[in-house]
Amino acid sequence: MKVLIAGGSGLIGRALTQSLLEDGHEVFVLTRRPESVRLPQGAQAVGWDGQKTGNWLAFLEKSDAVVTLAGQTLASWPWTKRKKQRFFDSRVRPALVLAEACGRVSRRPKVFLQASAIGYYGPRGDLPVTETDSPGKDLGARICQQAEAASKPVELLGIRHVILRTGVVLARESIILKLMALPVRLFIGGPLGSGTQGFSWIHIADEVSAIRFLLENEAASGAFNLTAPEPLSNAEFTQILARVLQRPYWLPVPALLLRLVLGEMSSLVLDGQFVLPERLQKLGFQFRFPRAEEALRDLLTRRIAV
Ligand SMILES: NC(=O)c1ccc[n+]([C@@H]2O[C@H](COP(=O)([O-])OP(=O)(O)OC[C@H]3O[C@@H](n4cnc5c(N)ncnc54)[C@H](OP(=O)(O)O)[C@@H]3O)[C@@H](O)[C@H]2O)c1
């Protein structure tokens, strides 16, 4: 299979590309920096600006599947007005232009996967959230809704459209995991704010397997939550993190302090939801890391072979 991945140079994209290449698939990565980008060996970098069509249409025409993971990370302080606009534009424009381009090429892809996030649901209490729940109203929820809507028109072209509502991806390189592990490593770990807010996570290996599963499974269309079946509260997750790192868990970080330091961006750690991967499990997807303890042990304590 030939797969075109927009934003394939990022955390999820590189892991997905590597996995596809290992199984003999061909991968074209749409990137704004084709000369300097570092990709797994065998992937082909294709230049674009994420705004308009260009020479990359020739690669779209050859592709059986499109995945768009493009988007400026929200884990970037401070959230200025301009940056918040970029959060929208960097997701919505690439999705729009790719969907539009699918209508122009003579040979269309069979499936289109659109990145979104569990932020779609907005801050929730402690009730479990599934794909049937309504969207939230905050910034993250609005970004997700617009990104999802931008590529939906591909359905009118007869292309299978799948939305990836991903939770916090746990990987060795993930900024969020590094930030959460830092105070714990420094012996000052504890809950963030009340600690009761939901923390829905997924190991990078399962994120990649789930994307591959949805790419290849013709029965899959619409929105899917990509989260482990064991969502935790922030306090429970941090306690497990402390146990895995063999550090104490004792010092709560006051919500007020986080709001003062991080401003609006504090919502990334102070708000949350308990999200279940209901549709993925109904289709028979099996998680390799359903539990946080095993996921964290794999990422934080296992030595990497050199
Ligand atoms: N990682 C997570 O925990 C997580 C959780 C939920 C949802 N998601 C979503 O999943 C997607 C991929 O996540 P990730 O962690 O792999 O992100 P990432 O590491 O930040 O990579 C995103 C990629 O998007 C491209 N990009 C950024 N701004 C762009 C723009 N203005 N126009 C076109 N492309 C742009 C970049 O590619 P180039 O620089 O090569 O052009 C970058 O490599 C994102 O949409 C993210 O919101 C991620």
The ligand as an SDF file (V2000), in Angstrom:
LIG
                    3D

 48 52  0  0  0  0  0  0  0  0999 V2000
    1.0410   13.6400   20.6990 N   0  0  0  0  0  0  0  0  0  0  0  0
   -0.1090   13.6270   21.3760 C   0  0  0  0  0  0  0  0  0  0  0  0
   -0.1340   13.3380   22.6020 O   0  0  0  0  0  0  0  0  0  0  0  0
   -1.4010   13.9330   20.6660 C   0  0  0  0  0  0  0  0  0  0  0  0
   -2.6080   13.7800   21.4020 C   0  0  0  0  0  0  0  0  0  0  0  0
   -3.8140   14.0720   20.7630 C   0  0  0  0  0  0  0  0  0  0  0  0
   -3.8350   14.4960   19.4540 C   0  0  0  0  0  0  0  0  0  0  0  0
   -2.6540   14.6530   18.7700 N   0  0  0  0  0  0  0  0  0  0  0  0
   -2.7260   15.1620   17.4010 C   0  0  0  0  0  0  0  0  0  0  0  0
   -2.1120   14.2710   16.5030 O   0  0  0  0  0  0  0  0  0  0  0  0
   -1.4100   15.0130   15.4940 C   0  0  0  0  0  0  0  0  0  0  0  0
    0.0390   14.5550   15.4540 C   0  0  0  0  0  0  0  0  0  0  0  0
    0.5780   14.6930   16.7510 O   0  0  0  0  0  0  0  0  0  0  0  0
    2.1560   14.6640   17.0120 P   0  0  0  0  0  0  0  0  0  0  0  0
    2.3480   14.5610   18.4720 O   0  0  0  0  0  0  0  0  0  0  0  0
    2.8070   13.6990   16.0810 O   0  0  0  0  0  0  0  0  0  0  0  0
    2.5170   16.1530   16.5730 O   0  0  0  0  0  0  0  0  0  0  0  0
    3.9590   16.8090   16.2990 P   0  0  0  0  0  0  0  0  0  0  0  0
    5.0560   15.9250   16.7730 O   0  0  0  0  0  0  0  0  0  0  0  0
    3.8930   18.1920   16.8390 O   0  0  0  0  0  0  0  0  0  0  0  0
    4.0050   16.8480   14.6920 O   0  0  0  0  0  0  0  0  0  0  0  0
    3.0370   17.5340   13.9610 C   0  0  0  0  0  0  0  0  0  0  0  0
    3.5260   17.7660   12.5510 C   0  0  0  0  0  0  0  0  0  0  0  0
    2.6320   18.7150   11.9570 O   0  0  0  0  0  0  0  0  0  0  0  0
    3.3080   19.4540   11.0030 C   0  0  0  0  0  0  0  0  0  0  0  0
    2.8490   20.8560   11.0860 N   0  0  0  0  0  0  0  0  0  0  0  0
    2.9220   21.7210   12.1260 C   0  0  0  0  0  0  0  0  0  0  0  0
    2.4150   22.9130   11.7820 N   0  0  0  0  0  0  0  0  0  0  0  0
    1.9950   22.8000   10.4900 C   0  0  0  0  0  0  0  0  0  0  0  0
    1.3910   23.6980    9.5600 C   0  0  0  0  0  0  0  0  0  0  0  0
    1.1390   24.9750    9.8930 N   0  0  0  0  0  0  0  0  0  0  0  0
    1.1040   23.2460    8.3160 N   0  0  0  0  0  0  0  0  0  0  0  0
    1.3940   21.9820    7.9570 C   0  0  0  0  0  0  0  0  0  0  0  0
    1.9800   21.0720    8.7890 N   0  0  0  0  0  0  0  0  0  0  0  0
    2.2690   21.4920   10.0390 C   0  0  0  0  0  0  0  0  0  0  0  0
    4.8000   19.3650   11.3010 C   0  0  0  0  0  0  0  0  0  0  0  0
    5.4100   18.8200   10.1330 O   0  0  0  0  0  0  0  0  0  0  0  0
    6.5270   19.6010    9.2470 P   0  0  0  0  0  0  0  0  0  0  0  0
    7.2470   20.5320   10.1760 O   0  0  0  0  0  0  0  0  0  0  0  0
    7.3920   18.4930    8.7390 O   0  0  0  0  0  0  0  0  0  0  0  0
    5.7700   20.3020    8.1650 O   0  0  0  0  0  0  0  0  0  0  0  0
    4.9070   18.3970   12.4750 C   0  0  0  0  0  0  0  0  0  0  0  0
    5.8930   17.4190   12.2960 O   0  0  0  0  0  0  0  0  0  0  0  0
   -1.5730   16.4980   15.8320 C   0  0  0  0  0  0  0  0  0  0  0  0
   -2.6000   17.0430   15.0360 O   0  0  0  0  0  0  0  0  0  0  0  0
   -1.9690   16.4840   17.2880 C   0  0  0  0  0  0  0  0  0  0  0  0
   -2.7940   17.5710   17.6470 O   0  0  0  0  0  0  0  0  0  0  0  0
   -1.4450   14.3640   19.3490 C   0  0  0  0  0  0  0  0  0  0  0  0
  1  2  1  0
  2  3  2  0
  2  4  1  0
  4  5  1  0
  4 48  2  0
  5  6  2  0
  6  7  1  0
  7  8  2  0
  8  9  1  0
  8 48  1  0
  9 10  1  0
  9 46  1  0
 10 11  1  0
 11 12  1  0
 11 44  1  0
 12 13  1  0
 13 14  1  0
 14 15  2  0
 14 16  1  0
 14 17  1  0
 17 18  1  0
 18 19  2  0
 18 20  1  0
 18 21  1  0
 21 22  1  0
 22 23  1  0
 23 24  1  0
 23 42  1  0
 24 25  1  0
 25 26  1  0
 25 36  1  0
 26 27  1  0
 26 35  1  0
 27 28  2  0
 28 29  1  0
 29 30  1  0
 29 35  2  0
 30 31  1  0
 30 32  2  0
 32 33  1  0
 33 34  2  0
 34 35  1  0
 36 37  1  0
 36 42  1  0
 37 38  1  0
 38 39  2  0
 38 40  1  0
 38 41  1  0
 42 43  1  0
 44 45  1  0
 44 46  1  0
 46 47  1  0
M  CHG  2   8   1  16  -1
M  END
$$$$
